[in-house]
């Protein structure tokens, strides 16, 4: 069995933690409501069943370490769009930009929290896309399903989307959000829809129309545009790529040392970039190309003083 590199195990844990966090947020609000209403796991069990009683009991134990469990639980709220964790606000970079354009009353606390993804992009480029975005999990599910279907000779498409499309989606989305509000992005960004559906499923025990959007994205990823959404459509990816052109941390390959005919790094890249040719302005730093290189010719470099502006364009 092929050994999984430690960096990929760490990345998987990071993505798992993101999903766990966005399950934890609505559960915390659910817990706060039952804490106020019953303040007893047995009563929760009589009201909502044994499973909910166990969940309540675990959360009650966790929040017992805080002075006021209800205040602590309600200090965790929101979605990947804008949320607070124990009172610390964080917001999606695209959400922050949209709110600045459409509103003069955007809370300063979310403005400061929204700068965190921008700072990460300046340092690490599209790090968010490989280590924190739930879309990676959707892609990981779609990829083996597509391979299985191809193995059984099911006819599938492989349409290449021009990389310029993401700029059109980005500016088009900003215009639409100005006129129709932030909900516009729920039908453009799968990771926003996913976290919203998790919240709705836990709090209301039902899904919304966003579930159909997610299903459509999954079907398109499997049958029509494998790996193309993140590379050529995602507006958040476009924004982070623009900022990431001056990123300090990047991958670099000495192409002269590459074995002739080798394309392992290209095969390993989940969004079909060309590490061998240093065409990496949209690199997510997933590090898969590093472990795939037979001569360890791809390295992480950091230049904190004179970060070069990325000029290469992906094919």
ZAFITOR-950690 format. One record per residue (C-alpha): residue number from 1; x, y, z. Coordinates in Angstrom, 1 decimal, padded with zeros to 4 digits. Layout:
BEGIN
rec i: NUM | px: X | py: Y | pz: Z
...
% end
This chain:
BEGIN
rec i: 1 | px: 000.0 | py: 000.0 | pz: 000.0
rec i: 2 | px: 001.3 | py: 003.4 | pz: -001.0
rec i: 3 | px: 002.3 | py: 005.4 | pz: 002.1
rec i: 4 | px: 000.5 | py: 008.7 | pz: 002.6
rec i: 5 | px: 002.9 | py: 011.7 | pz: 003.2
rec i: 6 | px: 002.6 | py: 013.3 | pz: 006.6
rec i: 7 | px: 001.9 | py: 016.7 | pz: 005.0
rec i: 8 | px: -001.2 | py: 015.2 | pz: 003.4
rec i: 9 | px: -002.4 | py: 013.7 | pz: 006.7
rec i: 10 | px: -002.0 | py: 017.1 | pz: 008.2
rec i: 11 | px: -004.0 | py: 018.7 | pz: 005.4
rec i: 12 | px: -006.7 | py: 016.1 | pz: 005.8
rec i: 13 | px: -006.9 | py: 016.9 | pz: 009.5
rec i: 14 | px: -007.1 | py: 020.6 | pz: 008.7
rec i: 15 | px: -010.0 | py: 020.0 | pz: 006.3
rec i: 16 | px: -011.7 | py: 017.7 | pz: 008.8
rec i: 17 | px: -011.4 | py: 020.3 | pz: 011.5
rec i: 18 | px: -013.1 | py: 022.9 | pz: 009.3
rec i: 19 | px: -016.1 | py: 020.6 | pz: 008.7
rec i: 20 | px: -016.1 | py: 019.7 | pz: 012.4
rec i: 21 | px: -016.1 | py: 023.4 | pz: 013.3
rec i: 22 | px: -019.1 | py: 024.2 | pz: 011.1
rec i: 23 | px: -020.9 | py: 021.3 | pz: 012.8
rec i: 24 | px: -019.9 | py: 022.6 | pz: 016.2
rec i: 25 | px: -021.3 | py: 026.1 | pz: 015.5
rec i: 26 | px: -025.0 | py: 025.1 | pz: 015.1
rec i: 27 | px: -024.7 | py: 022.5 | pz: 017.8
rec i: 28 | px: -023.5 | py: 025.2 | pz: 020.2
rec i: 29 | px: -026.5 | py: 027.3 | pz: 019.4
rec i: 30 | px: -028.7 | py: 024.2 | pz: 019.7
rec i: 31 | px: -027.1 | py: 023.5 | pz: 023.1
rec i: 32 | px: -027.7 | py: 027.0 | pz: 024.3
rec i: 33 | px: -031.4 | py: 026.8 | pz: 023.6
rec i: 34 | px: -031.8 | py: 023.5 | pz: 025.5
rec i: 35 | px: -029.6 | py: 024.8 | pz: 028.3
rec i: 36 | px: -031.9 | py: 027.7 | pz: 028.8
rec i: 37 | px: -035.0 | py: 025.6 | pz: 028.4
rec i: 38 | px: -034.2 | py: 022.4 | pz: 030.4
rec i: 39 | px: -030.6 | py: 022.6 | pz: 031.8
rec i: 40 | px: -030.8 | py: 018.8 | pz: 032.2
rec i: 41 | px: -029.7 | py: 016.0 | pz: 029.7
rec i: 42 | px: -032.4 | py: 013.7 | pz: 031.0
rec i: 43 | px: -035.1 | py: 016.2 | pz: 030.1
rec i: 44 | px: -033.5 | py: 016.7 | pz: 026.7
rec i: 45 | px: -033.7 | py: 013.0 | pz: 026.2
rec i: 46 | px: -037.3 | py: 012.8 | pz: 027.1
rec i: 47 | px: -038.0 | py: 015.7 | pz: 024.8
rec i: 48 | px: -035.8 | py: 014.9 | pz: 021.8
rec i: 49 | px: -034.5 | py: 011.4 | pz: 022.2
rec i: 50 | px: -031.5 | py: 009.6 | pz: 023.6
rec i: 51 | px: -029.0 | py: 010.7 | pz: 020.8
rec i: 52 | px: -029.7 | py: 014.4 | pz: 021.5
rec i: 53 | px: -029.4 | py: 013.8 | pz: 025.2
rec i: 54 | px: -025.9 | py: 012.4 | pz: 024.7
rec i: 55 | px: -024.9 | py: 015.3 | pz: 022.4
rec i: 56 | px: -026.3 | py: 017.7 | pz: 025.0
rec i: 57 | px: -024.4 | py: 016.0 | pz: 027.8
rec i: 58 | px: -021.1 | py: 016.2 | pz: 025.9
rec i: 59 | px: -021.5 | py: 019.9 | pz: 025.1
rec i: 60 | px: -022.6 | py: 020.6 | pz: 028.6
rec i: 61 | px: -019.4 | py: 019.0 | pz: 029.9
rec i: 62 | px: -017.3 | py: 021.1 | pz: 027.4
rec i: 63 | px: -019.0 | py: 024.4 | pz: 028.2
rec i: 64 | px: -018.8 | py: 023.7 | pz: 032.0
rec i: 65 | px: -015.2 | py: 024.9 | pz: 031.8
rec i: 66 | px: -016.5 | py: 028.4 | pz: 031.0
rec i: 67 | px: -017.9 | py: 030.8 | pz: 033.5
rec i: 68 | px: -021.3 | py: 031.1 | pz: 031.7
rec i: 69 | px: -022.0 | py: 028.2 | pz: 029.4
rec i: 70 | px: -024.8 | py: 029.9 | pz: 027.5
rec i: 71 | px: -022.8 | py: 033.0 | pz: 026.8
rec i: 72 | px: -019.8 | py: 030.9 | pz: 025.7
rec i: 73 | px: -022.0 | py: 028.7 | pz: 023.4
rec i: 74 | px: -023.7 | py: 031.7 | pz: 021.7
rec i: 75 | px: -020.3 | py: 033.4 | pz: 021.2
rec i: 76 | px: -019.8 | py: 030.7 | pz: 018.4
rec i: 77 | px: -022.0 | py: 031.5 | pz: 015.5
rec i: 78 | px: -022.3 | py: 032.2 | pz: 011.8
rec i: 79 | px: -021.2 | py: 030.3 | pz: 008.7
rec i: 80 | px: -018.0 | py: 030.3 | pz: 006.6
rec i: 81 | px: -019.3 | py: 033.6 | pz: 005.2
rec i: 82 | px: -018.9 | py: 035.4 | pz: 008.5
rec i: 83 | px: -018.6 | py: 033.9 | pz: 011.9
rec i: 84 | px: -017.3 | py: 034.4 | pz: 015.4
rec i: 85 | px: -015.4 | py: 031.8 | pz: 017.5
rec i: 86 | px: -015.5 | py: 032.6 | pz: 021.2
rec i: 87 | px: -016.2 | py: 036.2 | pz: 020.3
rec i: 88 | px: -013.4 | py: 036.6 | pz: 017.7
rec i: 89 | px: -014.9 | py: 037.7 | pz: 014.3
rec i: 90 | px: -013.7 | py: 036.2 | pz: 011.0
rec i: 91 | px: -015.2 | py: 036.8 | pz: 007.6
rec i: 92 | px: -014.7 | py: 035.4 | pz: 004.1
rec i: 93 | px: -012.5 | py: 037.8 | pz: 001.9
rec i: 94 | px: -015.1 | py: 037.9 | pz: -000.8
rec i: 95 | px: -017.9 | py: 038.5 | pz: 001.7
rec i: 96 | px: -015.9 | py: 041.4 | pz: 003.2
rec i: 97 | px: -015.4 | py: 043.0 | pz: -000.2
rec i: 98 | px: -019.1 | py: 042.6 | pz: -001.2
rec i: 99 | px: -020.3 | py: 044.2 | pz: 002.1
rec i: 100 | px: -017.9 | py: 047.1 | pz: 001.7
rec i: 101 | px: -019.3 | py: 047.8 | pz: -001.7
rec i: 102 | px: -023.0 | py: 047.3 | pz: -000.8
rec i: 103 | px: -023.1 | py: 048.7 | pz: 002.7
rec i: 104 | px: -021.8 | py: 051.7 | pz: 004.6
rec i: 105 | px: -022.7 | py: 050.1 | pz: 007.9
rec i: 106 | px: -020.4 | py: 047.1 | pz: 007.8
rec i: 107 | px: -019.2 | py: 046.3 | pz: 011.3
rec i: 108 | px: -015.6 | py: 047.2 | pz: 011.9
rec i: 109 | px: -015.1 | py: 043.9 | pz: 013.9
rec i: 110 | px: -015.8 | py: 041.9 | pz: 010.7
rec i: 111 | px: -013.6 | py: 044.2 | pz: 008.7
rec i: 112 | px: -010.7 | py: 043.4 | pz: 010.9
rec i: 113 | px: -011.5 | py: 039.7 | pz: 010.9
rec i: 114 | px: -011.8 | py: 039.8 | pz: 007.1
rec i: 115 | px: -008.2 | py: 041.0 | pz: 006.8
rec i: 116 | px: -006.9 | py: 037.6 | pz: 008.1
rec i: 117 | px: -007.6 | py: 035.7 | pz: 004.8
rec i: 118 | px: -006.0 | py: 038.6 | pz: 002.8
rec i: 119 | px: -002.9 | py: 038.5 | pz: 005.0
rec i: 120 | px: -002.7 | py: 034.7 | pz: 004.5
rec i: 121 | px: -003.0 | py: 035.2 | pz: 000.8
rec i: 122 | px: -000.1 | py: 037.6 | pz: 000.8
rec i: 123 | px: 002.1 | py: 035.1 | pz: 002.6
rec i: 124 | px: 000.9 | py: 031.8 | pz: 001.2
rec i: 125 | px: -001.2 | py: 032.6 | pz: -001.9
rec i: 126 | px: -004.3 | py: 030.3 | pz: -002.3
rec i: 127 | px: -003.4 | py: 028.3 | pz: 000.9
rec i: 128 | px: -007.1 | py: 028.6 | pz: 001.9
rec i: 129 | px: -008.2 | py: 026.6 | pz: -001.2
rec i: 130 | px: -006.2 | py: 023.5 | pz: -000.3
rec i: 131 | px: -006.2 | py: 023.6 | pz: 003.5
rec i: 132 | px: -009.4 | py: 025.2 | pz: 004.6
rec i: 133 | px: -012.0 | py: 025.1 | pz: 001.8
rec i: 134 | px: -014.6 | py: 022.4 | pz: 002.0
rec i: 135 | px: -014.7 | py: 022.3 | pz: -001.8
rec i: 136 | px: -011.5 | py: 020.1 | pz: -001.6
rec i: 137 | px: -013.6 | py: 017.4 | pz: 000.1
rec i: 138 | px: -016.2 | py: 017.6 | pz: -002.6
rec i: 139 | px: -013.5 | py: 017.2 | pz: -005.2
rec i: 140 | px: -012.0 | py: 014.3 | pz: -003.3
rec i: 141 | px: -015.4 | py: 012.5 | pz: -003.4
rec i: 142 | px: -015.9 | py: 013.3 | pz: -007.1
rec i: 143 | px: -012.5 | py: 012.2 | pz: -008.4
rec i: 144 | px: -012.8 | py: 008.4 | pz: -007.5
rec i: 145 | px: -016.4 | py: 008.3 | pz: -008.7
rec i: 146 | px: -015.3 | py: 009.7 | pz: -012.0
rec i: 147 | px: -012.5 | py: 007.2 | pz: -012.3
rec i: 148 | px: -014.9 | py: 004.4 | pz: -011.5
rec i: 149 | px: -017.3 | py: 005.5 | pz: -014.1
rec i: 150 | px: -014.6 | py: 005.8 | pz: -016.7
rec i: 151 | px: -013.4 | py: 002.3 | pz: -015.8
rec i: 152 | px: -016.8 | py: 001.0 | pz: -016.7
rec i: 153 | px: -016.7 | py: 003.0 | pz: -020.0
rec i: 154 | px: -019.4 | py: 005.4 | pz: -019.0
rec i: 155 | px: -019.1 | py: 008.3 | pz: -021.5
rec i: 156 | px: -018.1 | py: 011.5 | pz: -019.6
rec i: 157 | px: -017.0 | py: 014.9 | pz: -020.8
rec i: 158 | px: -013.8 | py: 016.8 | pz: -019.9
rec i: 159 | px: -014.5 | py: 020.4 | pz: -020.8
rec i: 160 | px: -011.7 | py: 022.9 | pz: -020.1
rec i: 161 | px: -013.0 | py: 026.2 | pz: -018.9
rec i: 162 | px: -010.9 | py: 029.3 | pz: -019.8
rec i: 163 | px: -009.1 | py: 030.5 | pz: -016.7
rec i: 164 | px: -010.4 | py: 034.1 | pz: -017.5
rec i: 165 | px: -013.9 | py: 032.8 | pz: -016.6
rec i: 166 | px: -013.2 | py: 033.3 | pz: -012.9
rec i: 167 | px: -012.7 | py: 037.0 | pz: -013.3
rec i: 168 | px: -016.0 | py: 037.3 | pz: -015.1
rec i: 169 | px: -017.7 | py: 035.3 | pz: -012.3
rec i: 170 | px: -015.9 | py: 037.5 | pz: -009.7
rec i: 171 | px: -017.0 | py: 040.9 | pz: -011.1
rec i: 172 | px: -020.4 | py: 039.6 | pz: -012.1
rec i: 173 | px: -021.0 | py: 038.2 | pz: -008.6
rec i: 174 | px: -020.0 | py: 041.6 | pz: -007.1
rec i: 175 | px: -022.5 | py: 043.4 | pz: -009.3
rec i: 176 | px: -025.3 | py: 040.9 | pz: -008.5
rec i: 177 | px: -024.6 | py: 041.0 | pz: -004.8
rec i: 178 | px: -024.8 | py: 044.8 | pz: -004.9
rec i: 179 | px: -028.3 | py: 044.6 | pz: -006.3
rec i: 180 | px: -029.7 | py: 041.4 | pz: -004.8
rec i: 181 | px: -027.7 | py: 041.0 | pz: -001.6
rec i: 182 | px: -025.2 | py: 038.5 | pz: -000.2
rec i: 183 | px: -027.5 | py: 035.5 | pz: -000.9
rec i: 184 | px: -026.2 | py: 035.8 | pz: -004.5
rec i: 185 | px: -023.0 | py: 034.1 | pz: -003.5
rec i: 186 | px: -024.8 | py: 031.1 | pz: -002.0
rec i: 187 | px: -025.5 | py: 030.0 | pz: -005.6
rec i: 188 | px: -021.9 | py: 030.7 | pz: -006.8
rec i: 189 | px: -019.7 | py: 029.4 | pz: -004.0
rec i: 190 | px: -020.2 | py: 025.8 | pz: -003.0
rec i: 191 | px: -018.4 | py: 026.1 | pz: 000.3
rec i: 192 | px: -020.8 | py: 028.8 | pz: 001.4
rec i: 193 | px: -023.8 | py: 026.6 | pz: 000.4
rec i: 194 | px: -022.3 | py: 023.6 | pz: 002.2
rec i: 195 | px: -021.8 | py: 025.3 | pz: 005.5
rec i: 196 | px: -025.3 | py: 026.8 | pz: 005.3
rec i: 197 | px: -026.8 | py: 023.3 | pz: 004.6
rec i: 198 | px: -025.0 | py: 021.9 | pz: 007.6
rec i: 199 | px: -026.5 | py: 024.6 | pz: 009.8
rec i: 200 | px: -030.0 | py: 024.1 | pz: 008.3
rec i: 201 | px: -029.8 | py: 020.3 | pz: 008.7
rec i: 202 | px: -028.7 | py: 020.5 | pz: 012.4
rec i: 203 | px: -031.0 | py: 023.4 | pz: 013.5
rec i: 204 | px: -034.1 | py: 022.8 | pz: 011.3
rec i: 205 | px: -033.6 | py: 019.1 | pz: 010.4
rec i: 206 | px: -034.1 | py: 020.0 | pz: 006.7
rec i: 207 | px: -032.2 | py: 021.1 | pz: 003.7
rec i: 208 | px: -032.7 | py: 024.2 | pz: 001.5
rec i: 209 | px: -032.5 | py: 025.0 | pz: -002.2
rec i: 210 | px: -028.7 | py: 025.3 | pz: -001.7
rec i: 211 | px: -028.6 | py: 021.5 | pz: -001.6
rec i: 212 | px: -029.7 | py: 021.3 | pz: -005.2
rec i: 213 | px: -026.9 | py: 023.7 | pz: -006.1
rec i: 214 | px: -024.4 | py: 021.5 | pz: -004.4
rec i: 215 | px: -025.7 | py: 018.4 | pz: -006.1
rec i: 216 | px: -025.4 | py: 020.2 | pz: -009.5
rec i: 217 | px: -021.8 | py: 021.1 | pz: -008.7
rec i: 218 | px: -021.0 | py: 017.5 | pz: -007.8
rec i: 219 | px: -022.5 | py: 016.1 | pz: -011.0
rec i: 220 | px: -020.7 | py: 018.7 | pz: -013.1
rec i: 221 | px: -017.4 | py: 017.9 | pz: -011.4
rec i: 222 | px: -017.9 | py: 014.2 | pz: -012.0
rec i: 223 | px: -019.3 | py: 014.3 | pz: -015.5
rec i: 224 | px: -018.4 | py: 017.6 | pz: -017.3
rec i: 225 | px: -015.7 | py: 019.8 | pz: -015.8
rec i: 226 | px: -013.4 | py: 017.7 | pz: -013.5
rec i: 227 | px: -011.1 | py: 020.0 | pz: -011.5
rec i: 228 | px: -012.2 | py: 023.1 | pz: -013.4
rec i: 229 | px: -014.4 | py: 024.8 | pz: -010.8
rec i: 230 | px: -011.5 | py: 025.6 | pz: -008.4
rec i: 231 | px: -009.1 | py: 026.5 | pz: -011.2
rec i: 232 | px: -011.2 | py: 028.5 | pz: -013.6
rec i: 233 | px: -014.6 | py: 029.4 | pz: -012.1
rec i: 234 | px: -014.2 | py: 030.1 | pz: -008.3
rec i: 235 | px: -014.3 | py: 033.9 | pz: -007.7
rec i: 236 | px: -012.7 | py: 033.5 | pz: -004.3
rec i: 237 | px: -009.9 | py: 031.6 | pz: -005.9
rec i: 238 | px: -009.5 | py: 034.5 | pz: -008.4
rec i: 239 | px: -009.3 | py: 037.1 | pz: -005.7
rec i: 240 | px: -006.7 | py: 035.0 | pz: -003.7
rec i: 241 | px: -004.7 | py: 034.4 | pz: -006.9
rec i: 242 | px: -004.5 | py: 038.1 | pz: -007.6
rec i: 243 | px: -003.3 | py: 038.8 | pz: -004.1
rec i: 244 | px: -001.1 | py: 035.8 | pz: -004.2
rec i: 245 | px: 000.9 | py: 037.0 | pz: -007.1
rec i: 246 | px: 003.2 | py: 038.7 | pz: -004.6
rec i: 247 | px: 003.1 | py: 035.8 | pz: -002.1
rec i: 248 | px: 006.2 | py: 035.2 | pz: 000.0
rec i: 249 | px: 005.9 | py: 031.4 | pz: 000.1
rec i: 250 | px: 005.8 | py: 029.5 | pz: -003.2
rec i: 251 | px: 006.9 | py: 026.3 | pz: -004.9
rec i: 252 | px: 009.8 | py: 026.3 | pz: -007.3
rec i: 253 | px: 011.1 | py: 023.7 | pz: -009.7
rec i: 254 | px: 014.5 | py: 023.5 | pz: -011.4
rec i: 255 | px: 013.1 | py: 022.4 | pz: -014.8
rec i: 256 | px: 016.6 | py: 021.6 | pz: -016.2
rec i: 257 | px: 016.9 | py: 018.7 | pz: -013.7
rec i: 258 | px: 013.5 | py: 017.1 | pz: -014.5
rec i: 259 | px: 013.7 | py: 013.7 | pz: -016.1
rec i: 260 | px: 012.7 | py: 013.8 | pz: -019.8
rec i: 261 | px: 009.0 | py: 012.9 | pz: -020.3
rec i: 262 | px: 008.2 | py: 013.0 | pz: -016.6
rec i: 263 | px: 004.8 | py: 014.5 | pz: -015.8
rec i: 264 | px: 004.2 | py: 013.1 | pz: -012.3
rec i: 265 | px: 003.7 | py: 016.6 | pz: -010.8
rec i: 266 | px: 001.1 | py: 017.5 | pz: -013.4
rec i: 267 | px: -000.7 | py: 014.2 | pz: -012.7
rec i: 268 | px: -000.6 | py: 014.8 | pz: -009.0
rec i: 269 | px: -002.0 | py: 018.4 | pz: -009.1
rec i: 270 | px: -005.7 | py: 018.4 | pz: -008.4
rec i: 271 | px: -006.3 | py: 021.5 | pz: -010.5
rec i: 272 | px: -004.1 | py: 020.5 | pz: -013.5
rec i: 273 | px: -001.2 | py: 023.1 | pz: -013.0
rec i: 274 | px: 002.3 | py: 022.6 | pz: -014.3
rec i: 275 | px: 004.8 | py: 022.6 | pz: -011.4
rec i: 276 | px: 007.5 | py: 021.3 | pz: -013.8
rec i: 277 | px: 007.2 | py: 024.6 | pz: -015.8
rec i: 278 | px: 006.8 | py: 026.8 | pz: -012.7
rec i: 279 | px: 003.3 | py: 027.8 | pz: -013.9
rec i: 280 | px: 001.8 | py: 028.1 | pz: -010.5
rec i: 281 | px: 000.1 | py: 031.5 | pz: -010.0
rec i: 282 | px: -003.0 | py: 029.6 | pz: -008.8
rec i: 283 | px: -001.1 | py: 027.1 | pz: -006.7
rec i: 284 | px: -003.0 | py: 026.0 | pz: -003.6
rec i: 285 | px: 000.1 | py: 024.7 | pz: -001.8
rec i: 286 | px: -001.5 | py: 021.3 | pz: -001.4
rec i: 287 | px: 002.1 | py: 019.8 | pz: -001.7
rec i: 288 | px: 001.0 | py: 016.8 | pz: -003.7
rec i: 289 | px: 003.5 | py: 017.6 | pz: -006.5
rec i: 290 | px: 006.4 | py: 017.6 | pz: -004.0
rec i: 291 | px: 005.7 | py: 014.0 | pz: -002.8
rec i: 292 | px: 005.1 | py: 012.9 | pz: -006.4
rec i: 293 | px: 008.4 | py: 014.1 | pz: -007.8
rec i: 294 | px: 010.8 | py: 011.1 | pz: -008.3
rec i: 295 | px: 014.0 | py: 013.3 | pz: -007.8
rec i: 296 | px: 012.6 | py: 015.7 | pz: -005.1
rec i: 297 | px: 013.1 | py: 018.6 | pz: -007.5
rec i: 298 | px: 010.2 | py: 020.7 | pz: -006.2
rec i: 299 | px: 010.9 | py: 022.9 | pz: -003.2
rec i: 300 | px: 009.2 | py: 025.4 | pz: -001.0
rec i: 301 | px: 010.9 | py: 028.8 | pz: -001.1
rec i: 302 | px: 010.3 | py: 031.9 | pz: 000.9
rec i: 303 | px: 011.5 | py: 035.4 | pz: 000.0
rec i: 304 | px: 010.2 | py: 037.9 | pz: 002.6
rec i: 305 | px: 012.1 | py: 040.9 | pz: 001.3
rec i: 306 | px: 011.6 | py: 040.7 | pz: -002.4
rec i: 307 | px: 008.7 | py: 038.5 | pz: -003.3
rec i: 308 | px: 008.6 | py: 038.4 | pz: -007.1
rec i: 309 | px: 005.3 | py: 039.1 | pz: -008.9
rec i: 310 | px: 004.0 | py: 036.0 | pz: -010.6
rec i: 311 | px: 003.7 | py: 036.5 | pz: -014.4
rec i: 312 | px: 003.2 | py: 032.9 | pz: -015.6
rec i: 313 | px: -000.2 | py: 031.9 | pz: -016.8
rec i: 314 | px: -001.6 | py: 028.4 | pz: -016.6
rec i: 315 | px: -002.5 | py: 026.7 | pz: -019.8
% end
